[in-house]
Amino acid sequence: MPQGCTNRQMATNLYREYRSLVYWTAYPLLKNAQDAEDLTQDIFLGLLRNNQFNPERGSIVHFLRTMTRCRAIDRLRTKGVKQRAHERLGTILSEPIASPLDRAVAAERAEQVHQAMPHLSTHQRLVLELAYFNGLSQTQIAGHLKTPLGTVKSRVRNAQRVLRFHLAACR
């Protein structure tokens, strides 16, 4: 870094020099100009906040392209999860109003799930809440919790197994 040059000045210079590279890496993946612009800004803000670039591991061009591709794919996955959740919600809302018997069965099932939840470990409960209530993918959960992806997958699988066992016992 040149003498007297602040992090902000370096980030500004990097932005000016490489914003087109980041934008044109993101755009074909996101297929939306506004999303590509937003991601470009996010990449450079992230670089300013916590510089993870290590010149010993490769060039800045390779680093920015890799980071952009990964973040664009994450956004597409998140968008897909949210879209599927909205579709499911739309299906539920468009269904006819449930009969009193259907509501009673649903309430009983909800109570059974509620009673099975204490049988989960804290970690298992947390990953299920992040997945089902916050709509995060397992990759996003791993990043959010700073936990290996394999560990997150195991926790989800084990939590589902525990819930299945306790719900089967209720029948």
Buried (B, 14 or more C-beta within 10 A) or exposed (E): EEEEEEEEEBBBEBBEEBBEBBBEBBBEBBEBEEBBBBBBBBBBEEBBEEEEEEEEEEEBEEBBBEBBEEBBEBBBBBEEBEEEEEEEEEEEEEEEEEEEEEEEEEEEEEEBEEEBBEEBEEBBBBBBEBBEEEBBBBBBBBBBBEBEEEBBBBBBEBBEEBBEEBBEEEE
